Structure formats: C-alpha cells, structure tokens
Amino acid sequence: MANETEIDGYRYIGQGYNVVPVGRHKGVALNVTDPKQMIALMKDPQKIKETMVVTPGGTTTFVAPLLYKKPAGIITYAGTPESHLGIVGRNFRVPIIMTLTLEGAESIPDGTPLLMECDGKLGRVYAKMEVKAGAQQAPADQSPGSTLG
C-alpha cells in the first residue's frame, strides 16, 4: 500500500481496517445513519453503485442489505472486519474500510467524491481535491465505483 498523501487529484483524509483487498474504488459519499435512509437508497439501484456509504458503526446490520446491490464502498467509524458487516462484505467483495480515523477533518460531507484504497491490512480514504478557479480539471479516468487497476 502506498503512503501517498495525494493520488490522481484526491488527497488523503484517513485510514481504517481494510475488510477485503479489492484495490482502488471511486464513489460519492452518502452518510447513512438509520434504516430509513438505507431503505431510501435501496430504491435507486444506480445510485447505490456510485455511492460510498458512510455509517457510524461497523455493527450496523441495517447496511448489510446494500451489499448485494454492490455499492461503490462502505466506510464505518467503528467496528472490525470480524463483525457481521465485515464477514458478509467479504463474501460480496465490496470495498469496506472500518473504524476510519479521519485526519484533518471531522466528517465526510454528503456528495464528497472519494477514492478508497483497499490493499493490505489498513485501507486509506482520499477525498477529491477542490479545483481552484481558473484551473482545468483532468477528465475522470473511470466512472464512480469502478476498480482502478
């Protein structure tokens, strides 16, 4: 796993336990804190594939039904790979980083483009850097939720 602070226009924001080594994945953050939010997300299968679900706890079993719909990723602020979500997540090979410790931020706002690096024991999370006025943004190399070589 690289110790880079920037990758392809994304800046490092934190790390946690990697559940399954599935490489790099991109998506857009959505904080899901209760079953009603999860049910609303389940109604939009295309949105699920583009969404990095950010949830407070790794034992949050209400997030597990999203796994078979293949979200772009799941990030938790608590829990371990040995929890229910971690065990089931491995079966679906969904990128999951648990017990994320943020550096330089208190939260991940909804709509934040994210990159998860899921290699090794620890997974790293990166947020898209803001483009300064007048600067040109490079085109995205792949769609959200896709594996990046």
C-alpha positions as CSV (number, residue, x, y, z in Angstrom):
1,M,0.0,0.0,0.0
2,A,1.3,3.4,-0.9
3,N,2.0,6.1,1.7
4,E,1.0,8.8,-0.6
5,T,-0.9,11.9,0.5
6,E,-2.3,12.5,-3.0
7,I,-3.5,10.1,-5.7
8,D,-4.9,11.3,-9.0
9,G,-6.4,14.5,-7.7
10,Y,-7.5,13.1,-4.4
11,R,-6.0,14.0,-1.0
12,Y,-5.6,11.6,1.9
13,I,-8.2,12.1,4.7
14,G,-7.8,8.9,6.8
15,Q,-7.4,5.2,7.3
16,G,-9.0,2.2,9.0
17,Y,-9.2,-1.5,8.8
18,N,-9.5,-2.9,5.3
19,V,-12.0,-5.7,5.1
20,V,-11.1,-7.3,1.7
21,P,-8.2,-6.4,-0.7
22,V,-10.1,-5.2,-3.8
23,G,-7.8,-2.3,-4.9
24,R,-8.9,1.2,-5.6
25,H,-12.5,2.3,-6.0
26,K,-14.2,5.6,-6.5
27,G,-17.6,6.9,-5.4
28,V,-19.6,9.7,-3.9
29,A,-20.1,9.9,-0.1
30,L,-23.5,9.5,1.4
31,N,-24.0,9.4,5.2
32,V,-26.5,6.7,6.2
33,T,-27.2,6.7,9.9
34,D,-30.6,4.9,10.2
35,P,-32.6,2.2,8.4
36,K,-35.0,4.8,6.7
37,Q,-32.0,6.3,4.9
38,M,-30.9,2.8,3.8
39,I,-34.3,1.9,2.5
40,A,-34.5,5.2,0.5
41,L,-31.1,4.4,-1.0
42,M,-32.2,0.8,-1.9
43,K,-34.9,2.3,-4.2
44,D,-32.3,3.7,-6.5
45,P,-30.0,0.8,-7.7
46,Q,-27.9,3.1,-10.0
47,K,-27.2,5.5,-7.1
48,I,-26.1,2.6,-4.9
49,K,-23.4,1.6,-7.5
50,E,-22.0,5.2,-7.3
51,T,-22.3,5.6,-3.5
52,M,-19.7,5.3,-0.8
53,V,-21.9,4.7,2.2
54,V,-20.5,6.4,5.3
55,T,-22.1,5.0,8.5
56,P,-21.3,5.3,12.2
57,G,-20.8,1.7,13.3
58,G,-19.4,-1.5,11.9
59,T,-22.1,-3.5,13.6
60,T,-24.8,-1.5,11.7
61,T,-26.5,-4.5,10.2
62,F,-29.1,-2.4,8.5
63,V,-26.4,-1.5,5.9
64,A,-25.9,-5.2,5.1
65,P,-28.8,-5.4,2.6
66,L,-26.9,-2.9,0.4
67,L,-24.1,-5.4,-0.2
68,Y,-25.9,-7.5,-2.8
69,K,-26.7,-4.3,-4.8
70,K,-22.9,-3.6,-4.9
71,P,-22.3,-0.1,-3.5
72,A,-19.1,1.7,-4.6
73,G,-17.9,1.2,-1.0
74,I,-18.8,1.3,2.7
75,I,-16.9,3.3,5.3
76,T,-17.6,2.9,9.1
77,Y,-16.3,4.9,12.0
78,A,-16.4,1.8,14.3
79,G,-16.3,-1.9,14.1
80,T,-13.9,-4.5,12.9
81,P,-13.5,-6.8,9.9
82,E,-14.7,-9.7,12.2
83,S,-18.1,-8.0,12.7
84,H,-21.2,-9.1,10.8
85,L,-20.8,-6.4,8.2
86,G,-17.2,-7.3,7.6
87,I,-17.8,-11.0,7.3
88,V,-20.8,-10.6,4.9
89,G,-18.9,-7.8,3.0
90,R,-16.1,-10.2,2.2
91,N,-18.5,-12.6,0.5
92,F,-19.7,-9.8,-1.8
93,R,-16.2,-8.4,-2.3
94,V,-17.5,-4.9,-1.6
95,P,-14.8,-2.3,-0.6
96,I,-15.2,-1.7,3.1
97,I,-13.0,0.3,5.4
98,M,-13.9,0.0,9.1
99,T,-13.1,2.2,12.1
100,L,-12.0,5.1,9.9
101,T,-9.8,7.6,11.7
102,L,-10.1,10.9,9.9
103,E,-7.1,13.3,9.7
104,G,-7.7,17.0,9.2
105,A,-11.5,16.6,9.1
106,E,-14.3,15.9,11.5
107,S,-16.6,14.3,9.0
108,I,-17.1,13.4,5.3
109,P,-19.9,15.6,3.9
110,D,-22.5,14.0,1.6
111,G,-21.6,14.5,-2.1
112,T,-17.8,14.3,-1.5
113,P,-16.1,12.4,-4.3
114,L,-14.0,9.7,-2.6
115,L,-11.3,7.2,-3.5
116,M,-10.8,4.1,-1.3
117,E,-7.5,2.2,-1.5
118,C,-8.3,-1.3,-0.2
119,D,-5.0,-3.1,-0.2
120,G,-3.3,-4.7,2.8
121,K,-4.5,-4.7,6.4
122,L,-5.2,-0.9,6.5
123,G,-7.4,0.8,4.0
124,R,-6.9,4.5,3.1
125,V,-9.6,7.1,2.1
126,Y,-9.0,10.0,-0.1
127,A,-11.3,13.0,-0.9
128,K,-11.3,14.8,-4.3
129,M,-9.3,18.0,-4.1
130,E,-11.1,21.2,-5.0
131,V,-10.2,22.7,-8.3
132,K,-9.0,26.3,-7.9
133,A,-10.7,29.0,-10.0
134,G,-9.1,29.2,-13.5
135,A,-7.5,25.7,-13.1
136,Q,-8.5,23.0,-15.5
137,Q,-9.6,19.6,-14.1
138,A,-8.3,16.5,-15.8
139,P,-11.1,14.2,-17.1
140,A,-12.0,11.3,-14.8
141,D,-10.3,8.1,-15.9
142,Q,-13.1,5.9,-14.9
143,S,-16.7,6.1,-13.6
144,P,-17.6,6.1,-9.9
145,G,-17.4,2.7,-8.2
146,S,-15.1,1.1,-10.8
147,T,-11.9,-0.6,-9.9
148,L,-8.8,1.4,-10.9
149,G,-6.1,-1.1,-11.9
